[in-house]
Amino acid sequence: MTEDKNRINRMEDQLIDMRLAVSALLETVTQHQRNFETIQRNFETMQRNFESTNTRIDTIVIEIRDIRTDMQEMRADMLQMQSEVRGLQTENRRILDVLQNRNSEDDSLV
């Protein structure tokens, strides 16, 4: 009978060990579940940040294109102004030539 009692005690010990092992496994599963939820939240946050960054990059690209267009328009305006200034310089030179010729004609008459 003591042998049966020992056997029952060993079975009870094994049952306790199995319950402790199952409890530890459940705790591990719970911890892994929390970790996965944290990873999922971090991933979703990262994804929102990435989408926000892409939106900002798209906005910056559009602004750069607008600036480039403005610069091209300013360059065209500058080229037109340069052309007009050259024309005025040429006209001024002609006027000076005419005035200088008149002055030299007037000097020869005196």
Secondary structure as GFF3:
##gff-version 3
##sequence-region A 1 110
A	DSSP	alpha_helix	2	109	.	.	.	ID=ss1
###
